Amino acid sequence: MTTAWIYLFCAIGLEVAGTLSMKLSDGFTRPLPSLLLFVFYGLSFSLLTLSLKRIDVSIAYAIWAGMGTVLITSAGILWFDEALSTLKALSVVLVVIGVIGLNLESAGH
């Protein structure tokens, strides 16, 4: 695994941490999660930018956004008692299929 891919996967983890901090900030009423939201997103965007030196933007962003969506949806269901409907589950599967499709297309070129 190249450094660019390590940067990308770390960026995804930081994006998820930033989004969780956003939820935990309770509309910017809790100082620590409010601060962490900016720290995590700043680091996430920085690492995403570094990953773009070696990974196509269409692939990197699709993976970053897609995996972030899947992970945040899972966190919402597991930790914040969000409902898991059939439509929500199908939508997450379609996001994953879309990311895989972009990767397959990129591999062919």
N, C-alpha and C positions, 0 to 999 in steps of 0.2 A: 504494500500500500504506500503510495507516494505521500509526501508532505501535504500536497494540495488536498488530498482526500481526508487526511487527518484534520486539517484546518476546517474542511467542510463539515465533518461530523461533530467537531467541537463547536462550530458555529450553530449547528442544529440544537445541541444540548443547551447552549447559552440562550438561544432564542426561546426555547421551551421554559427555561428558568426565568427569563424576562416576562413571558406571558403569565406564568404562575405568580410572579411577583406583582404583576398588574392586577390580577384577581385578588391577591392577598392585601394589596394596598388599600382596598375598600374606598376607591374613588379618591386617592391621594390623601386619605385621612390618617394613614399609618406611616410614620416617617421611614422606618427601615425598608419595608417592601417597596415604598415609593422611590427611594434612592436606588435600591438594587435593580429595579426595573430599568433605569437608565444605564446603569453599569453593565448589566447583562446584555441589553440590546446594543450598546456601543461596542462591546467586545465581540458580539455575534456578527455585527456588520463588518467589523475590522477583519475577522477571520474569513468571513465570506468573501470579502474583497481580495484577500491574499489567495484564496483558493482559485479565484478567477484567472490567476496567472497561468494555470495549467489545465483548467476545466472549462469547457464551453459554458457561457453564461446561461444558455437555455437549459442545459443539464443541471448545472449547479443550483440555479434558482428553483427549478422544478423539484429537485431532491430536498433542498432546504425548506421550501414551502410545504411540499407534500408530506415529508416526514414530520415536520413541525405540526401540521394539521392532524396527522394520525396520532402523534404523541399527546397533543393537547386535548384532543377528543377523548382519548383513553384516560388521561388524568382527570378530566371533568367527570367522566362516568365513575371512576374509581374513588376519587377523593372529594368531589364536590356534589355527589349524588345527582348528577345529571342523568336524565332518562336516556336509555339506548333504544331507539325505535328502529324498525326495519329500514325506514328511509335513511336514517342517520348511518346505520351500518353499511347499507348499499352505497351511500355517497362516499364513505371512507374507502370502500373497496374500489370505487371508480377513480378516486384520487391516486391510489396505489397503481392501478392499471395504467393511468395516464403517465405517471412517472416512469414506469417500466417501458411503456411505448416510446417515450422520448429517448430513453437510454438505448433501446434497440435501434431506433432510427439513427442515432448518433454513432453507434458502433458500426453501422453499415457504411458510413462515409469516411 
